[in-house]
Amino acid sequence: MDHMGVIMEIDQRRDERSFAPGLSNGELCILGTDQCFGVEGVRDISGEGIGLNVNGLFPRGALVHLKLNFFGKPQFHLLGNVAWCAPASGEWSDVQKPASFIMGFVCK
């Protein structure tokens, strides 16, 4: 377990995951602050939430506003919470973007 309370080695997702090739990048903002970071991509979607690649570290539990593009056009605006956020590693790391993170977003 890391200092944020995230279990890093064990995948605890229970819901079936689906890919969403039409959903691409966007923006994620912490409500009540001026902090906004880019969404580099959507990893997967489940009944519980969305797996994202982001370019900033978000605190667990933060209330956020997610804006996603659908086939390149701004379409989706969702409110939710950060379930977890961790530095990308292994198959999710991107050597072109060394400050990339993976996170779980839960719709409110």
C-alpha positions in Angstrom: 0.0 0.0 0.0 1.4 3.5 -0.8 1.1 6.7 1.2 -2.2 7.5 -0.4 -3.9 4.3 0.7 -3.8 2.8 -2.8 -3.0 -0.9 -3.2 -0.7 -0.8 -6.2 0.0 -4.5 -7.0 -3.5 -6.0 -6.8 -6.2 -5.1 -9.3 -9.4 -4.8 -7.1 -11.8 -3.9 -9.9 -14.8 -6.2 -9.9 -16.9 -4.8 -12.8 -16.5 -5.8 -16.4 -14.5 -3.3 -18.3 -15.3 -2.0 -21.8 -13.1 0.0 -24.2 -14.4 3.3 -25.6 -12.4 4.1 -28.7 -14.5 7.2 -29.5 -13.7 8.9 -26.2 -10.4 10.5 -26.3 -8.8 13.4 -24.5 -10.3 16.2 -22.4 -9.9 18.1 -19.1 -10.3 17.3 -15.4 -10.7 20.0 -12.9 -10.9 19.9 -9.1 -14.0 21.7 -8.1 -13.5 24.8 -5.8 -9.9 25.3 -7.1 -8.1 26.6 -10.1 -6.4 23.2 -10.7 -7.1 21.6 -14.1 -5.2 18.9 -15.8 -5.4 17.3 -19.2 -7.0 13.9 -19.8 -4.6 12.1 -22.2 -7.0 9.2 -22.8 -9.8 6.9 -21.6 -8.5 3.5 -20.5 -11.8 1.8 -20.0 -15.4 2.2 -18.7 -17.4 0.1 -16.3 -20.7 0.4 -14.5 -18.9 2.0 -11.6 -16.7 4.6 -13.4 -14.0 5.4 -15.9 -10.3 4.6 -16.0 -8.3 7.6 -17.3 -4.8 8.6 -18.3 -4.2 12.1 -16.9 -1.2 14.4 -16.7 -1.6 15.3 -13.0 -1.8 13.7 -9.6 -5.2 14.0 -8.0 -6.0 13.4 -4.4 -8.2 10.5 -3.6 -11.8 11.6 -2.9 -11.5 14.9 -4.7 -14.7 16.2 -6.3 -13.9 16.8 -10.0 -15.5 18.0 -13.2 -14.6 15.7 -16.2 -14.9 17.0 -19.7 -14.4 14.4 -22.4 -14.2 14.7 -26.2 -16.1 12.2 -28.4 -14.5 11.7 -31.8 -12.6 14.9 -31.3 -15.6 17.1 -30.3 -16.4 18.2 -26.7 -19.4 16.2 -25.7 -19.4 14.9 -22.1 -19.4 16.8 -18.8 -19.5 14.6 -15.7 -19.2 15.3 -12.0 -17.6 12.6 -9.8 -14.9 11.7 -7.4 -11.4 10.5 -7.7 -11.4 6.8 -6.5 -7.6 6.5 -6.8 -4.7 8.0 -8.7 -1.1 6.7 -9.2 1.9 7.2 -11.4 1.6 5.2 -14.6 3.9 2.2 -14.9 4.3 -0.9 -16.9 1.9 -1.1 -19.9 0.3 2.2 -18.9 3.5 4.3 -18.8 4.4 6.5 -21.7 8.0 7.4 -22.2 6.9 10.4 -24.3 4.9 11.7 -21.2 7.0 10.9 -18.1 4.6 12.8 -15.8 1.6 10.6 -16.7 -0.8 9.1 -14.2 -3.6 6.6 -14.2 -6.8 7.2 -12.2 -10.2 5.9 -11.4 -13.1 8.3 -11.8 -16.5 7.5 -10.1 -19.6 9.3 -11.4 -21.6 11.1 -8.8 
